[in-house]
Amino acid sequence: MGQKEKRSPDKILLYLLTALLVVGLLALLSASIDQSQQDFGNVYGYFMHQLLYGFLAGGAAAAIMYKFPYQKVQKIAPAIFILSVLLMMLVFIPGISVKSGLAQRWIEVGPLTFQPSELVKFTFILYLGSWFSARIRGSKNGISLVPFLIFLGGLAILLLLQPDLSTFGIIALTAGIMYFTAGGSLRHIAYMGAIGIAAFFIFVKIAPYRMERILVLLDPDKDPLGVGYQINQAVVAIGAGKIWGFGPLQGIQKSHIPLAMNDSIFAVWAEETGFIGASILLLLYLALAWRGLWLTEKIKDHFPRIVMAGITIWLFLQAIINIGSITGVMPLTGVTLPLVSYGASSLVVTLAALGFMLQLSKQAEQ
């Protein structure tokens, strides 16, 4: 055991995370200058906010998760998950919650707003890792499907009341892959896939705005000044970047794209760095997924192996869904781009998860 503690974190994983952080800060600096000038009277307002409340606080969270032994995290994972769910329930309490349009996903903490569902993404992975590993050690019959579906169903109710279908989709897909990693049967995976597809069509049917997003995906000119405006402006920005882009801070579409520093930040990055820069960012996410899954295969202990797979899949799915939606391949979802989009809640939780990934990478057999 002492020998394992002397191991260093995986260097390739560390380099990939550093590269993504650098790209994220550069992209945010450019994407936020117009909105910062409008809201703060200077071009660095949102960038400095992200640096202080997201990057620095997230760095501290990453350091804590890197140093705190994963064996202890495994023991307290159920309590952490329960606390995060209770925190998420605060979004339904008037006076504490912050509402934006139909969405009720944030709570106010002093001068800051926090999105508890971001934390639940991570804590649910920790909880499942703890539960799966305990079941593997204590049962000869593998992982039971019914309790697993009950956990997911409870989360589904809380998230769909907000409503936040995209977050639940990411959690459900991640959980399904973790279930498989933990030894769940392919038959059970097929059942869950069928349930998921049926549920998706039901949720689209009962919410007209979701159907509108799908129709706009099929025909971008259907509502060019309404539902289709964001995707149309984003596609214009991506196309305008051509091969090399306009150069740093030189993009012009960021003043026209809704949520330029949030959901649409990939389009701003593509306009300014072109096909080359957009491809580099996509390749960084692909490389992160490859390295995370490679490390998963090299880890023998159940909890770190399952959690490594969960964090890897979560971040990769979220990146692909964001990029896919803003390029017109998928319906718009409102999902942020990990380590790149503006949002302290997302960045702090993501950095904490990545700090834990670096600790778990030390358990990989070289």
C-alpha positions, 0 to 999 in steps of 0.5 A: 500500500505504501508503494502505491501512495508514492505513485505520481498522477498520470502525466498525460491526464494532467497535461490534457486537463491543463490544456483544456483549462488554458483553452477554456480561459482563452475562449471565455476571455474572448466570448465574454468581453462584449457582455462584460463591457455592457454589464460591468463597464469593462471587458474583464468583468465575467472573466475575473468572476470566473477566475476568482469564483470558478478557477481559484475555488475550483483549484482548491476543490481539486486539491482537496479531492486529490489529497483526500484518500479515495477509501474515505471518499468511498465510505462517506459517498452516500452521505455526500450524495444525500446532502447534495440531493437535499441541497438540490431540493432547495431550488423549489423553496421561494426566496432561496431559489432563482428562476430563469424563464421556465427553469428553476435550477439555481439557489442564491448563496449571498452574492453568488448563484449556485446550481445544485444539479451540477454537484449531483452529477459528481456525487451520484457518480461517487455514490454509485461507485461506492454502492456498486463496489459494495454489491460486487464484494458482497453478492454472487448474483451481480448488480441488481437492476431494480434498486438501481432504477429506483435511484435513477427514478428518484433523481428523474423526478427532482430534475424534471420538476426543475425542469432539467431533462438534459442534466438527467440525460447525462446522469442516466447515460453515465450511470448506465455505463457505470452499471456495465463497468461494474458488471451489469448484464447486457440484457439489463442495459438493453432494458434501460435503453428501451426505457430511456428511449420511451421516456425521451419521446414522452418528455418531448411530447409533454413539453412543446418547447422540446418538440420545437427544438427538434423541429428546428434541428430538422429545419433551421429556417423554420423559426429563424428569429425565435427558437432557431435564432441561436443555432443559426447564429452559431452556425454562421460563426462556425462557418465564418471562421473557415480554416484559421479563424479571425484571430483571438478577440477578433470574432464578430458573431459573439455580439449576436449569438445568445449565450455566447459565453455559456452554451454557445462558446464553442461557436465563438472559439470556432469563429476566432480559431477556425477549423484548426482550433475547433478540431484541437478542442474536440481532439482534447476531449476525445483524448481525455475520454481515451485516457480516462477509459485506458486508466479505467482498464488499468485500475483493479480496485472496484471503487476507483475503477468504476468512478474513473469510468463515470467521471470520464463518461460524464465529461465526454458526454457533456462535451459532445452534447454541447458541441453537437447541439451548437453545430446543429447535429443535436437539438439545443439542450442548454448543457455547458461545455466542461472547463470552457463555458462560463459558470462557477458552479460547473467549473468548481464541481468539474475541477473537484472531479478532475482532482479526484481523477488524478488521485485515482490515476495513481492506482492504475497499474503501469 
